[in-house]
Amino acid sequence: MKRVFITGGTGGIGSACVEEFSKNGWQVTFTYLKSEEKAKELCRRFDNCSCIKMDLGDSASVDSLDNEASYDAVVNNAAVSLFSMLQDTPTEKMKKLFEVDLFGSYGVLHKLIPRLISQGKKAAVVNVASMWGQSGASCESAYSAAKGAMIALTRALALELAPCNIRFNCVSPGVIDTAMNRHFTSEERKEMEESIPLGCFGTSEQIAKICRFLCDDRSSYITAQLICPNGGQLIGI
């Protein structure tokens, strides 16, 4: 049975990934921070699933990760958002967002990559970024910058670790129907949907299926790629 490590496993995309991998026979270990009951419920539903409480924004918490565990894939999904104009965003707030959205993922990889290399077998890493990391988003400069850095990190590590048979790919979702996007009014949502060629928000389940595809043997010749499930909203970036 293949094993996958997923960060942020109780969020919209994260929990969908936990379900997608578990239902398809993977042994899943996922992290959570505040949603303990949801984490326990996922573990009750799937006997091939376990969870770890971890604060991706705390380097000491990330550093406690067991680097002796064997995995076939890693999905870096955990993230927080910040909707604020630049002049209303103190540097400390931006740093806090980066601690989770970039440095937390980097810390996970720093702990797990040596083990993935020493296993001597093929492995895959999927980093979840965002369309805003490609185009930028008004009032989301910190989030856009962190996700842009995630895209660049993915491409660099794909080149660096290809000789070790570790593939790195990045999923860059457009507007997905998760809690992160439910603060919009019905009018704002309608306006956003009209800007998407396919006419609707994406779903967490759609993103989870892409993540699993990029982790299994069907994608064994795909690395250093940016996969953009955005309904056609962003083209050619």
VEXFI-965250 format. One record per residue: x, y negated, z of N, C-alpha, C in turn. Coordinates in steps of 0.2 Angstrom, whole numbers, padded with zeros to 4 digits, always signed. Example, Ala and Ser with C-alpha at 12.3 -4.5 7.8 and 13.67 -1.06 7.14 Angstrom:
2
+0066+0028+0039+0062+0022+0039+0066+0016+0039+0064+0011+0035+0068+0005+0036+0064+0000+0039
//
This chain:
237
+0004+0006+0000+0000+0000+0000+0004-0006+0000+0003-0011-0005+0007-0017-0005+0005-0022+0001+0009-0026+0003+0008-0031+0008+0009-0038+0006+0004-0042+0009+0005-0049+0007+0004-0053+0013+0008-0059+0013+0008-0064+0019+0004-0070+0016-0001-0072+0019-0005-0078+0017-0005-0083+0023-0003-0089+0021-0004-0095+0026-0011-0098+0025-0013-0101+0031-0020-0104+0030-0025-0100+0029-0026-0094+0032-0030-0089+0030-0038-0090+0032-0039-0095+0035-0046-0096+0037-0049-0102+0034-0046-0105+0030-0049-0111+0026-0053-0108+0020-0055-0113+0015-0059-0110+0010-0055-0106+0005-0050-0108+0002-0046-0104-0002-0042-0099+0001-0040-0100+0007-0036-0095+0011-0040-0089+0013-0047-0090+0015-0051-0084+0017-0053-0081+0011-0054-0084+0005-0055-0081-0001-0050-0076-0003-0044-0079-0002-0038-0075-0003-0037-0069+0001-0039-0069+0007-0038-0064+0012-0043-0058+0010-0049-0061+0008-0054-0056+0005-0052-0053-0001-0050-0057-0006-0048-0054-0012-0043-0049-0012-0037-0050-0008-0032-0045-0007-0034-0039-0003-0038-0040+0002-0040-0035+0006-0045-0030+0002-0050-0033-0001-0054-0028-0005-0051-0024-0011-0045-0027-0013-0041-0023-0018-0035-0019-0016-0036-0017-0009-0031-0012-0007-0024-0015-0004-0024-0021-0003-0017-0024+0000-0018-0024+0007-0012-0023+0011-0012-0024+0018-0010-0032+0019-0015-0035+0022-0015-0043+0023-0013-0045+0030-0008-0049+0030-0006-0053+0036-0007-0060+0035-0011-0064+0039-0013-0071+0037-0012-0075+0044-0010-0082+0043-0010-0086+0048-0016-0090+0049-0017-0093+0055-0023-0097+0056-0020-0102+0062-0024-0107+0063-0022-0112+0069-0028-0113+0073-0033-0116+0071-0039-0117+0075-0045-0113+0075-0046-0110+0069-0052-0106+0068-0051-0098+0070-0050-0097+0077-0048-0091+0079-0054-0086+0078-0060-0088+0079-0066-0084+0078-0067-0081+0071-0065-0086+0066-0066-0084+0059-0060-0079+0058-0054-0080+0061-0049-0076+0059-0050-0069+0062-0053-0068+0068-0055-0062+0071-0061-0058+0067-0065-0062+0064-0071-0060+0060-0068-0056+0054-0063-0060+0051-0060-0057+0045-0056-0050+0046-0053-0050+0052-0050-0044+0054-0054-0038+0056-0060-0040+0058-0065-0035+0060-0068-0032+0053-0069-0037+0048-0072-0034+0042-0067-0030+0038-0061-0031+0038-0056-0028+0034-0051-0024+0039-0051-0018+0039-0046-0014+0044-0039-0014+0041-0038-0017+0035-0031-0018+0032-0029-0025+0033-0031-0028+0038-0030-0036+0039-0028-0037+0046-0023-0042+0047-0021-0044+0053-0019-0051+0053-0019-0055+0059-0018-0062+0059-0013-0064+0064-0010-0070+0063-0005-0073+0067-0007-0080+0068-0007-0082+0074-0009-0089+0076-0002-0093+0075-0002-0098+0070+0004-0102+0069+0002-0109+0066+0006-0114+0069+0005-0121+0067+0011-0122+0062+0009-0123+0055+0013-0124+0050+0016-0131+0051+0014-0135+0055+0017-0142+0056+0022-0142+0061+0023-0136+0065+0028-0136+0070+0033-0131+0068+0039-0134+0067+0045-0130+0065+0046-0124+0070+0045-0125+0076+0047-0120+0081+0042-0114+0080+0035-0116+0079+0030-0111+0078+0032-0107+0071+0034-0110+0066+0036-0107+0060+0042-0102+0061+0047-0105+0065+0053-0101+0066+0052-0095+0070+0046-0094+0073+0045-0088+0077+0042-0082+0073+0041-0084+0066+0039-0078+0062+0044-0073+0061+0041-0067+0062+0045-0060+0061+0048-0060+0054+0054-0060+0054+0058-0060+0047+0060-0053+0046+0058-0048+0050+0060-0041+0049+0054-0037+0045+0048-0040+0045+0042-0037+0042+0043-0037+0034+0041-0032+0031+0042-0031+0024+0035-0033+0020+0036-0037+0015+0031-0039+0011+0032-0039+0004+0027-0038+0000+0028-0038-0007+0026-0045-0011+0023-0049-0007+0020-0055-0009+0019-0060-0004+0020-0067-0005+0018-0072-0001+0014-0077-0004+0009-0079-0001+0004-0085-0004+0004-0090+0001+0008-0096-0001+0008-0102+0003+0002-0106+0002-0003-0106+0006-0009-0110+0005-0011-0115+0010-0008-0115+0016-0010-0119+0021-0009-0126+0019-0013-0131+0021-0012-0138+0019-0018-0142+0023-0016-0149+0024-0021-0153+0026-0021-0159+0021-0026-0163+0021-0027-0169+0017-0027-0175+0021-0026-0181+0017-0026-0187+0021-0029-0192+0015-0034-0195+0017-0038-0200+0012-0037-0207+0015-0032-0211+0012-0030-0217+0015-0026-0221+0010-0027-0228+0010-0023-0232+0006-0016-0233+0009-0011-0234+0005-0004-0234+0007-0003-0239+0013-0006-0245+0013-0005-0250+0018-0008-0248+0025-0013-0243+0025-0016-0240+0031-0013-0233+0033-0008-0232+0030-0005-0225+0031+0002-0226+0034+0003-0226+0041+0010-0226+0044+0014-0221+0041+0021-0222+0041+0025-0217+0039+0025-0210+0043+0023-0211+0050+0022-0205+0054+0017-0201+0052+0011-0204+0049+0006-0200+0047+0008-0196+0040+0012-0199+0036+0014-0196+0030+0019-0190+0032+0023-0191+0037+0028-0186+0039+0024-0180+0042+0018-0181+0045+0014-0176+0048+0011-0172+0043+0009-0175+0038+0006-0171+0032+0011-0167+0029+0017-0170+0027+0022-0166+0024+0025-0160+0028+0024-0161+0035+0026-0155+0039+0022-0149+0038+0016-0150+0037+0011-0144+0035+0012-0143+0028+0011-0147+0023+0010-0146+0016+0016-0144+0012+0022-0146+0015+0028-0144+0011+0033-0141+0016+0035-0144+0022+0040-0141+0026+0038-0134+0029+0031-0134+0031+0029-0128+0033+0030-0122+0029+0028-0123+0022+0029-0118+0017+0036-0116+0016+0040-0122+0016+0047-0121+0015+0050-0116+0021+0048-0118+0027+0050-0114+0033+0048-0107+0033+0042-0105+0030+0040-0098+0029+0044-0095+0024+0046-0098+0019+0050-0095+0014+0057-0094+0017+0060-0099+0020+0066-0099+0023+0067-0092+0028+0062-0091+0031+0062-0085+0036+0061-0078+0032+0057-0078+0026+0055-0072+0023+0059-0070+0017+0062-0075+0014+0066-0074+0008+0072-0069+0009+0076-0070+0014+0081-0065+0015+0079-0058+0016+0073-0057+0019+0070-0050+0019+0068-0048+0012+0064-0052+0009+0062-0050+0002+0068-0048-0002+0074-0052-0002+0080-0050-0006+0083-0043-0003+0083-0042+0003+0086-0036+0006+0082-0030+0004+0076-0031+0003+0071-0025+0002+0074-0022-0005+0077-0025-0009+0079-0023-0016+0073-0021-0020+0068-0024-0020+0062-0022-0024+0059-0029-0027+0055-0028-0032+0052-0034-0034+0047-0037-0029+0046-0044-0029+0042-0047-0025+0039-0054-0029+0034-0057-0026+0031-0062-0029+0029-0068-0024+0030-0074-0026+0027-0079-0021+0023-0084-0025+0017-0086-0022+0013-0090-0025+0012-0096-0021+0013-0102-0023+0013-0108-0019+0006-0112-0022+0002-0114-0017-0004-0117-0019-0003-0125-0019-0003-0128-0025-0002-0135-0025-0009-0139-0026-0009-0143-0030-0015-0147-0032-0015-0151-0038-0020-0152-0042-0020-0156-0048-0017-0163-0046-0019-0165-0040-0016-0172-0038-0009-0172-0038-0005-0167-0037+0002-0166-0037+0005-0167-0044+0000-0166-0049+0002-0168-0056+0001-0175-0058-0005-0177-0056-0007-0184-0059-0007-0189-0054-0007-0187-0048-0008-0192-0042-0015-0194-0041-0017-0196-0035-0024-0198-0034-0024-0204-0030-0028-0209-0032-0029-0215-0028-0031-0213-0021-0028-0217-0016-0030-0216-0009-0027-0209-0006-0023-0206-0010-0021-0199-0008-0013-0199-0009-0010-0204-0008-0003-0204-0010+0002-0199-0007+0000-0198+0000+0004-0193+0004+0003-0186+0001-0003-0185+0001-0005-0178-0002-0003-0177-0009-0003-0181-0013-0001-0181-0020+0007-0180-0020+0010-0183-0016+0017-0183-0016+0020-0176-0013+0016-0173-0008+0018-0167-0005+0017-0161-0010+0011-0162-0014+0009-0156-0018+0014-0157-0025+0016-0163-0026+0021-0163-0032+0027-0160-0030+0029-0161-0024+0035-0158-0021+0035-0151-0021+0029-0148-0020+0028-0141-0020+0029-0138-0027+0026-0141-0032+0027-0139-0039+0034-0139-0040+0038-0144-0039+0045-0144-0040+0049-0139-0037+0047-0138-0030+0050-0132-0026+0049-0126-0029+0043-0124-0032+0042-0118-0035+0046-0117-0041+0047-0122-0045+0051-0121-0051+0058-0120-0050+0061-0123-0045+0068-0123-0043+0069-0116-0040+0065-0113-0036+0066-0107-0033+0065-0101-0038+0060-0102-0043+0059-0097-0048+0066-0096-0051+0070-0101-0053+0076-0101-0056+0081-0098-0052+0081-0100-0046+0086-0098-0041+0086-0090-0039+0080-0088-0039+0079-0081-0036+0076-0076-0041+0076-0078-0047+0075-0073-0053+0080-0067-0053+0086-0069-0052+0091-0063-0052+0090-0058-0046+0086-0060-0041+0084-0056-0036+0077-0052-0037+0074-0053-0043+0068-0050-0044+0062-0053-0040+0063-0059-0038+0057-0063-0035+0054-0068-0039+0048-0067-0041+0045-0072-0045+0041-0077-0041+0042-0084-0043+0038-0089-0040+0034-0092-0045+0027-0093-0044+0023-0097-0048+0018-0102-0043+0016-0107-0046+0012-0112-0043+0005-0112-0046+0000-0112-0041-0007-0113-0043-0009-0120-0042-0012-0124-0046-0013-0131-0045-0021-0132-0047-0025-0131-0042-0032-0131-0043-0034-0139-0044-0040-0139-0047-0043-0145-0048-0048-0146-0042-0054-0149-0043-0058-0150-0037-0062-0144-0036-0061-0141-0030-0064-0135-0028-0069-0136-0022-0074-0132-0022-0080-0133-0018-0078-0130-0011-0073-0134-0007-0071-0132+0000-0073-0137+0004-0072-0136+0011-0073-0141+0016-0069-0148+0015-0064-0147+0012-0059-0153+0010-0063-0158+0006-0067-0155+0002-0071-0160-0003-0078-0161-0002-0080-0159+0004-0088-0159+0006-0089-0166+0009-0085-0171+0010-0086-0177+0012-0089-0182+0007-0089-0180+0001-0092-0184-0004-0099-0184-0004-0102-0190-0006-0110-0190-0006-0112-0187-0012-0119-0185-0013-0121-0182-0018-0120-0186-0025-0120-0193-0024-0119-0197-0030-0112-0196-0032-0107-0196-0027-0100-0196-0029-0098-0189-0032-0102-0184-0029-0101-0177-0032-0103-0177-0039-0109-0179-0041-0112-0179-0047-0107-0183-0052-0104-0188-0050-0100-0192-0054-0093-0188-0056-0091-0185-0051-0085-0181-0051-0086-0175-0056-0092-0172-0055-0094-0166-0060-0094-0168-0067-0097-0174-0068-0097-0177-0075-0090-0178-0078-0085-0179-0074-0079-0180-0076-0075-0173-0078-0078-0168-0076-0075-0161-0077-0078-0158-0084-0074-0156-0089-0077-0154-0095-0082-0148-0094-0080-0143-0089-0084-0138-0088-0090-0139-0083-0090-0146-0081-0096-0148-0078-0098-0146-0071-0093-0143-0067-0094-0141-0060-0088-0141-0056-0088-0140-0050-0082-0139-0046-0080-0132-0046-0074-0130-0045-0072-0123-0045-0074-0120-0038-0073-0113-0038-0074-0110-0031-0068-0107-0029-0068-0106-0022-0062-0103-0019-0061-0096-0022-0066-0092-0023-0065-0086-0026-0061-0085-0032-0063-0090-0037-0059-0091-0043-0052-0092-0042-0050-0096-0037-0043-0097-0036-0040-0091-0033-0043-0088-0028-0040-0082-0025-0039-0076-0030-0043-0076-0035-0042-0070-0040-0035-0072-0044-0034-0079-0046-0028-0080-0049-0022-0079-0045-0023-0080-0038-0017-0079-0034-0015-0072-0034-0020-0067-0033-0019-0060-0033-0016-0058-0040-0018-0060-0045-0016-0059-0052-0008-0060-0052-0006-0066-0049+0001-0068-0050+0005-0064-0045+0002-0061-0040+0006-0057-0036+0007-0049-0038+0003-0047-0042+0003-0040-0044+0006-0039-0051+0007-0032-0053+0011-0030-0058+0008-0033-0065+0002-0035-0065-0001-0038-0072+0003-0044-0074+0006-0048-0069+0010-0054-0071+0017-0053-0070+0020-0047-0071+0027-0046-0070+0032-0049-0074+0029-0052-0079+0034-0056-0084+0032-0064-0083+0029-0066-0078+0027-0073-0077+0031-0076-0071+0035-0081-0072+0038-0084-0067+0039-0091-0069+0040-0096-0064+0041-0103-0065+0036-0106-0068+0030-0104-0067+0024-0107-0071+0019-0111-0066+0016-0116-0069+0011-0119-0066+0004-0118-0069+0000-0114-0065-0007-0112-0067-0012-0117-0065-0016-0120-0069-0020-0125-0068-0027-0124-0069-0031-0121-0064-0038-0120-0064-0042-0126-0062-0043-0131-0067-0046-0137-0065-0052-0139-0070-0055-0134-0073-0061-0135-0077-0060-0139-0083-0053-0140-0085-0052-0145-0091-0051-0152-0089-0051-0153-0082-0051-0160-0080-0044-0164-0082-0039-0160-0081-0032-0162-0082-0029-0158-0088-0026-0161-0093-0023-0157-0099-0016-0160-0100-0012-0156-0101-0005-0157-0104+0000-0161-0099-0001-0160-0092+0003-0163-0088+0007-0157-0084
//
